[in-house]
Amino acid sequence: CYVKFKNEIFMPKVIVDYERHAYDISSFNTRITIDKNIKASSNVNNFYCSKAFMLPIMPKGLCILEIKYVNNLPFWLYDIVNLKNLKRIAYSKYYYARKNIM
C-alpha cells in the first residue's frame, strides 16, 4: 500500500481537527460521539505541528452528535434525539474542510 501511495503520488489535501467526546453504552450496544470545534487547514506540511493555523469549518456553538447502535435505538435515547430543536443532517467533516479551505 505504501509503495502504491509513493509511486502514484497520493498526497494529503487537508488536515481536519476536532474535539471528540465519546460515550459507550455497551449494555445497549450503542456508541455516542459529540464532535465540536471542527477546524481544517490545507497546509498539510504542518500535520505534526500542534500549533498549526486552522480555520473553523462549522459555526461556533454547533456540534455533531453521532449515534451508532446495533438493532434498535434505546427508547430513552430515541426520545432525547426527537426533541424539536435537533436537525438530522448528513455532514462529512472532510467534505466541508475541502469545500471551505481549498
QUINORCOR-V469274 format. One record per residue. N is the residue number from 1. RES is the residue in one letter. PHI is phi in whole degrees, 0 to 359 (NA if undefined). OMEGA is omega as a letter, one per 40 degrees, with the letter a starting at -180 (* if undefined). Layout:
# QUINORCOR-V469274
n=N res=RES phi=PHI omega=OMEGA
n=N res=RES phi=PHI omega=OMEGA
This chain:
# QUINORCOR-V469274
n=1 res=C phi=NA omega=i
n=2 res=Y phi=300 omega=a
n=3 res=V phi=298 omega=i
n=4 res=K phi=297 omega=i
n=5 res=F phi=298 omega=a
n=6 res=K phi=293 omega=a
n=7 res=N phi=287 omega=a
n=8 res=E phi=265 omega=i
n=9 res=I phi=56 omega=i
n=10 res=F phi=282 omega=a
n=11 res=M phi=230 omega=i
n=12 res=P phi=297 omega=a
n=13 res=K phi=250 omega=a
n=14 res=V phi=205 omega=i
n=15 res=I phi=254 omega=i
n=16 res=V phi=242 omega=a
n=17 res=D phi=229 omega=i
n=18 res=Y phi=197 omega=i
n=19 res=E phi=266 omega=a
n=20 res=R phi=233 omega=i
n=21 res=H phi=246 omega=a
n=22 res=A phi=241 omega=i
n=23 res=Y phi=229 omega=i
n=24 res=D phi=247 omega=i
n=25 res=I phi=248 omega=a
n=26 res=S phi=297 omega=i
n=27 res=S phi=295 omega=i
n=28 res=F phi=247 omega=a
n=29 res=N phi=50 omega=a
n=30 res=T phi=229 omega=i
n=31 res=R phi=230 omega=i
n=32 res=I phi=241 omega=i
n=33 res=T phi=234 omega=i
n=34 res=I phi=236 omega=i
n=35 res=D phi=252 omega=i
n=36 res=K phi=216 omega=a
n=37 res=N phi=51 omega=a
n=38 res=I phi=280 omega=a
n=39 res=K phi=227 omega=i
n=40 res=A phi=211 omega=i
n=41 res=S phi=213 omega=i
n=42 res=S phi=268 omega=i
n=43 res=N phi=276 omega=a
n=44 res=V phi=290 omega=i
n=45 res=N phi=290 omega=i
n=46 res=N phi=263 omega=a
n=47 res=F phi=305 omega=a
n=48 res=Y phi=264 omega=a
n=49 res=C phi=270 omega=a
n=50 res=S phi=290 omega=a
n=51 res=K phi=253 omega=i
n=52 res=A phi=297 omega=i
n=53 res=F phi=290 omega=a
n=54 res=M phi=232 omega=i
n=55 res=L phi=259 omega=i
n=56 res=P phi=294 omega=i
n=57 res=I phi=244 omega=i
n=58 res=M phi=223 omega=a
n=59 res=P phi=304 omega=a
n=60 res=K phi=302 omega=i
n=61 res=G phi=93 omega=i
n=62 res=L phi=267 omega=i
n=63 res=C phi=214 omega=i
n=64 res=I phi=252 omega=i
n=65 res=L phi=254 omega=i
n=66 res=E phi=238 omega=i
n=67 res=I phi=237 omega=i
n=68 res=K phi=245 omega=a
n=69 res=Y phi=213 omega=i
n=70 res=V phi=253 omega=i
n=71 res=N phi=68 omega=a
n=72 res=N phi=241 omega=i
n=73 res=L phi=288 omega=i
n=74 res=P phi=305 omega=a
n=75 res=F phi=303 omega=a
n=76 res=W phi=292 omega=i
n=77 res=L phi=284 omega=i
n=78 res=Y phi=303 omega=i
n=79 res=D phi=298 omega=a
n=80 res=I phi=293 omega=a
n=81 res=V phi=283 omega=i
n=82 res=N phi=267 omega=i
n=83 res=L phi=296 omega=a
n=84 res=K phi=292 omega=a
n=85 res=N phi=269 omega=i
n=86 res=L phi=258 omega=i
n=87 res=K phi=244 omega=i
n=88 res=R phi=266 omega=i
n=89 res=I phi=218 omega=i
n=90 res=A phi=267 omega=a
n=91 res=Y phi=216 omega=i
n=92 res=S phi=255 omega=i
n=93 res=K phi=301 omega=a
n=94 res=Y phi=295 omega=a
n=95 res=Y phi=301 omega=a
n=96 res=Y phi=293 omega=i
n=97 res=A phi=296 omega=i
n=98 res=R phi=297 omega=a
n=99 res=K phi=295 omega=a
n=100 res=N phi=271 omega=a
n=101 res=I phi=260 omega=a
n=102 res=M phi=281 omega=*
